[in-house]
Amino acid sequence: MAQVFFDTLKFVETLEAAGVSAAQARAFSTAVKESHEAAEVATKADLVEVKRDIEDLRKEMDNRFDMVGAKIDKLSLQLTVKFGGMLVIAVGVLAAIIKLPL
């Protein structure tokens, strides 16, 4: 978890300069500091890592889609060859039937 920089002294001094009592300024400062400590904040490094992970995933998905596309192309060719073979056989059988003497 990343730490958020928070200058408590400057915060208290700013509040006191605005007319807030010292006790209230310290209480506000403590509350804000504790809320920052409890917050989970993403750093630039975290975002860079997430972006890298997304790019890696995108590359992996592209590779898988390329493999699937290649398999589909192969199956398409096989089906075309089989259909062509069936068509040749059907034409041959039809020609043989036509030439049969009645």
Secondary structure, 3 states (H helix, E strand, C coil): CCCCCCCHHHHHHHHHHCCCCHHHHHHHHHHHHHHHHHCCCCCHHHHHHHHHHHHHHHHHHHHHHHHHHHHHHHHHHHHHHHHHHHHHHHHHHHHHHHHCCC
